[in-house]
């Protein structure tokens, strides 16, 4: 049976093994347990000093002797000396970062790397994941390969190689393939693996190797990151709302669900995004289209995280309020995040409703 996760790991392993031979200190930006460092050494043969930068996970108790665990943010690697590193590896990490840390990571990578040092990054490709409707609840924003190439150029790097992992659309016709399997009449798994290497923008993951050749243009990096988030963040987030009943559509450039009398329960939830320290406001937009609203009807609005384990706010709209809503009306809910929270979602739950409504949600940082 085809194992999608194992295939991705195998292809990433293949990319790591293909790196040019190097010596000196390695820095991993965002790293997991001991297995991670063993995997890197097995693939590259590198057994020298390896700095693991990780702020949010506990230091594993059984790290190899050559690993130096450093509790820094990848956007501010203050405990790492300038021009002291030969290779920076960011494996499936940059898509988790907020804008200031994306810019900070690229600028800090330039600072800590020696001249001609190698920066290796791989990440899911937004142009593919959005088209396929795939979402990971810990991702802040995924970048396209072209966007990352532009960012690396501004950050003082020359891209040496860009390759893809797992082809998800035909490079000529742009016809999408099924993400998890190979359908009859389409390319087989070996063809999709092989062809992906030449077509990063048509692949599920891009992998980029780049060398430091000059100083970073700090102002340009910050502006580019800001522009990419400004242009793409809202659509990236809104695409993550799902509807378990009713009919999902679009209005105001956001997810909207129309609920009919036979629908009940959670009619809209999402977007499953990570949020960092700060005060936020969720605005639920409701419009009642029923001519009359019966007693006992209610709409429950919630903000939760960790897949419902943590409740940040809850509000109930009863029939008295609901029958007065004949146009789009915003219901705001203020909440705070301390530290870093994953999988934040809003939920619209309908109980005993005998008409139709439309609802959508925006999350704003105050």
SULQUI-V186193 format. One record per residue. N is the residue number from 1. SS is DSSP state (2 for helix, 1 for strand, 0 for the rest). PSI is psi in whole degrees, -180 to 180 (none if undefined). D_FIRST is the distance of its C-alpha to the first C-alpha in Angstrom with 2 decimals. Layout:
# SULQUI-V186193
{{N,SS,PSI,D_FIRST} {N,SS,PSI,D_FIRST}}
This chain:
# SULQUI-V186193
{{1,0,140,0.00} {2,0,124,3.81} {3,0,104,6.29} {4,2,-48,9.48} {5,2,-42,11.97} {6,2,-37,11.10} {7,2,-45,11.28} {8,2,-44,14.61} {9,2,-42,15.86} {10,2,-41,15.26} {11,2,-38,17.15} {12,2,-37,19.85} {13,2,-43,20.23} {14,2,-42,20.77} {15,2,-43,23.40} {16,2,-39,25.11} {17,2,-23,25.37} {18,0,-2,27.00} {19,0,147,29.89} {20,0,150,33.30} {21,0,142,34.77} {22,0,165,36.95} {23,0,168,39.13} {24,0,-169,40.72} {25,0,137,39.60} {26,1,143,36.22} {27,1,126,35.96} {28,1,123,32.77} {29,1,104,33.30} {30,0,108,31.48} {31,0,158,29.56} {32,0,-138,27.65} {33,0,-167,27.98} {34,2,-35,28.65} {35,2,-35,25.08} {36,2,-49,25.77} {37,2,-35,28.79} {38,2,-41,27.18} {39,2,-45,24.31} {40,2,-44,27.03} {41,2,-42,29.07} {42,2,-36,26.28} {43,2,-35,25.46} {44,2,-18,29.09} {45,0,3,31.14} {46,0,125,33.44} {47,0,12,35.12} {48,0,-164,38.14} {49,0,133,39.04} {50,1,113,36.24} {51,1,124,37.37} {52,1,116,34.97} {53,1,116,36.21} {54,0,119,35.09} {55,0,-27,37.37} {56,0,-11,35.32} {57,0,151,33.46} {58,0,149,35.24} {59,0,126,35.69} {60,0,145,33.31} {61,0,-16,35.45} {62,0,41,33.95} {63,0,147,33.96} {64,0,155,34.49} {65,0,-26,38.18} {66,0,-3,37.88} {67,1,131,36.53} {68,1,107,39.10} {69,1,124,37.88} {70,1,119,39.89} {71,0,68,40.09} {72,0,160,40.79} {73,1,146,39.43} {74,0,-18,37.66} {75,0,-6,40.26} {76,1,81,43.12} {77,0,59,42.50} {78,0,-24,46.12} {79,0,6,45.78} {80,0,129,44.49} {81,0,150,47.24} {82,0,146,47.60} {83,0,42,46.58} {84,0,-2,45.11} {85,1,141,41.42} {86,1,-36,39.79} {87,1,132,36.31} {88,1,127,35.16} {89,1,123,31.43} {90,1,90,30.28} {91,1,112,26.53} {92,0,51,25.31} {93,0,-39,28.77} {94,2,-24,31.13} {95,2,-10,29.50} {96,2,-8,30.60} {97,0,148,34.24} {98,0,165,37.24} {99,2,-46,39.40} {100,2,-29,41.94} {101,2,-28,39.33} {102,2,-52,37.52} {103,2,-44,40.90} {104,2,-41,41.84} {105,2,-45,38.74} {106,2,-42,39.36} {107,2,-41,43.06} {108,2,-35,42.55} {109,2,-42,40.10} {110,2,-40,42.87} {111,2,-45,45.37} {112,2,-21,43.58} {113,1,144,42.35} {114,1,162,44.68} {115,1,136,45.64} {116,1,6,42.90} {117,1,156,40.48} {118,1,130,36.81} {119,1,125,35.07} {120,1,124,31.27} {121,1,138,29.59} {122,1,153,26.18} {123,1,154,25.39} {124,1,148,23.59} {125,0,114,25.43} {126,2,-37,27.37} {127,2,-23,27.80} {128,2,-47,24.06} {129,2,-41,23.30} {130,2,-40,26.28} {131,2,-33,25.51} {132,2,-11,22.01} {133,0,21,23.45} {134,0,138,21.41} {135,0,143,23.53} {136,0,122,23.61} {137,0,-4,26.56} {138,0,5,27.90} {139,0,129,28.38} {140,0,-52,31.99} {141,0,131,31.59} {142,0,144,29.08} {143,0,152,30.78} {144,0,163,30.21} {145,2,-41,30.31} {146,2,-40,33.75} {147,2,-42,35.11} {148,2,-36,34.12} {149,2,-43,35.70} {150,2,-41,38.89} {151,2,-42,38.91} {152,2,-38,38.49} {153,2,-45,41.35} {154,2,-30,43.59} {155,0,5,42.67} {156,0,19,43.94} {157,1,146,40.80} {158,1,124,40.08} {159,1,125,36.46} {160,1,-34,35.42} {161,1,137,31.87} {162,1,124,29.66} {163,1,162,26.06} {164,1,162,23.07} {165,1,117,19.50} {166,1,97,16.88} {167,1,129,18.88} {168,0,-2,19.11} {169,1,153,22.04} {170,0,125,23.61} {171,0,-23,26.31} {172,0,-55,28.87} {173,0,-17,28.51} {174,0,17,26.95} {175,0,129,24.77} {176,1,148,21.94} {177,0,160,18.24} {178,0,137,15.72} {179,0,-45,15.02} {180,0,-9,11.42} {181,0,169,10.03} {182,0,118,11.66} {183,0,157,13.85} {184,0,134,15.45} {185,0,-6,18.53} {186,0,-179,17.62} {187,0,146,16.86} {188,0,177,13.58} {189,2,-37,11.85} {190,2,-41,14.23} {191,2,-39,17.14} {192,2,-35,16.53} {193,2,-47,16.46} {194,2,-48,19.52} {195,2,-27,21.53} {196,2,-33,21.15} {197,0,-27,23.37} {198,0,-4,26.22} {199,0,73,25.79} {200,2,-40,25.81} {201,2,-12,27.18} {202,2,15,24.42} {203,1,161,21.67} {204,1,-38,20.21} {205,1,140,21.83} {206,1,151,24.96} {207,1,126,26.07} {208,1,131,29.83} {209,1,129,32.03} {210,1,150,35.73} {211,1,142,38.99} {212,1,123,41.99} {213,0,-7,44.98} {214,0,173,47.42} {215,0,154,48.34} {216,0,148,46.51} {217,0,91,48.17} {218,2,-47,47.92} {219,2,-41,49.34} {220,2,-40,47.07} {221,2,-49,43.89} {222,2,-43,44.92} {223,2,-42,45.82} {224,2,-45,42.61} {225,2,-46,40.46} {226,2,-43,42.72} {227,2,-42,42.54} {228,2,-45,38.73} {229,2,-42,38.53} {230,2,-41,41.41} {231,2,-29,39.90} {232,2,-16,36.31} {233,2,-46,36.15} {234,2,-45,37.27} {235,2,-35,34.87} {236,2,-44,31.97} {237,2,-46,32.93} {238,2,-27,33.78} {239,0,-11,30.43} {240,0,1,28.94} {241,0,139,30.87} {242,1,154,29.10} {243,0,128,30.77} {244,0,-14,29.73} {245,0,170,32.56} {246,0,-171,35.16} {247,1,119,34.73} {248,1,138,33.78} {249,1,-160,35.69} {250,1,139,37.57} {251,1,140,41.17} {252,0,23,42.94} {253,0,22,39.79} {254,1,164,38.05} {255,1,133,35.74} {256,1,141,37.82} {257,1,133,37.04} {258,1,125,39.34} {259,0,132,39.48} {260,0,167,40.83} {261,0,-33,42.54} {262,0,-8,39.57} {263,0,144,37.48} {264,0,169,37.69} {265,1,-154,36.04} {266,1,113,34.45} {267,1,-15,34.81} {268,1,128,34.12} {269,1,153,32.60} {270,1,-180,31.60} {271,1,8,31.51} {272,1,69,29.88} {273,1,154,31.61} {274,1,144,33.02} {275,1,143,36.80} {276,1,-180,39.16} {277,1,135,42.68} {278,1,175,44.91} {279,1,136,46.28} {280,1,163,44.43} {281,1,125,45.19} {282,1,128,42.83} {283,1,115,44.50} {284,1,125,43.38} {285,1,120,44.81} {286,1,140,45.61} {287,1,121,47.36} {288,1,129,48.40} {289,0,5,48.75} {290,0,143,49.90} {291,0,-34,53.54} {292,0,152,53.98} {293,0,125,52.14} {294,0,156,52.46} {295,0,143,53.34} {296,0,-9,50.38} {297,0,141,48.08} {298,1,154,46.52} {299,1,126,44.02} {300,1,125,42.58} {301,1,131,41.79} {302,1,151,39.94} {303,1,121,38.82} {304,1,168,36.33} {305,1,176,34.01} {306,2,43,31.31} {307,2,42,29.71} {308,2,-7,32.99} {309,0,-29,34.08} {310,1,126,36.96} {311,1,121,39.35} {312,1,-23,41.41} {313,1,152,43.35} {314,1,139,43.77} {315,1,137,46.17} {316,1,128,46.92} {317,1,113,48.52} {318,1,179,50.48} {319,2,-29,51.93} {320,2,-44,55.21} {321,2,-41,53.64} {322,2,-38,51.13} {323,0,-15,53.77} {324,0,-9,55.54} {325,0,104,52.57} {326,0,-1,53.03} {327,0,171,51.86} {328,0,125,49.24} {329,1,131,50.13} {330,1,133,48.64} {331,1,112,48.10} {332,1,150,47.68} {333,1,116,46.32} {334,1,140,47.08} {335,1,161,44.88} {336,1,151,44.62} {337,1,130,41.91} {338,1,123,42.73} {339,1,-121,40.67} {340,1,125,37.19} {341,1,134,35.24} {342,1,162,31.67} {343,1,48,30.21} {344,1,131,33.64} {345,1,154,33.58} {346,1,150,36.24} {347,1,137,36.10} {348,1,114,38.20} {349,1,127,38.44} {350,1,134,40.53} {351,1,125,42.37} {352,0,31,44.45} {353,0,132,44.83} {354,0,47,46.34} {355,0,-144,46.30} {356,0,147,44.20} {357,1,165,43.84} {358,1,144,42.27} {359,1,141,41.18} {360,1,168,39.72} {361,1,141,39.78} {362,1,142,40.68} {363,1,123,40.58} {364,1,142,43.41} {365,1,130,44.50} {366,0,none,48.22}}
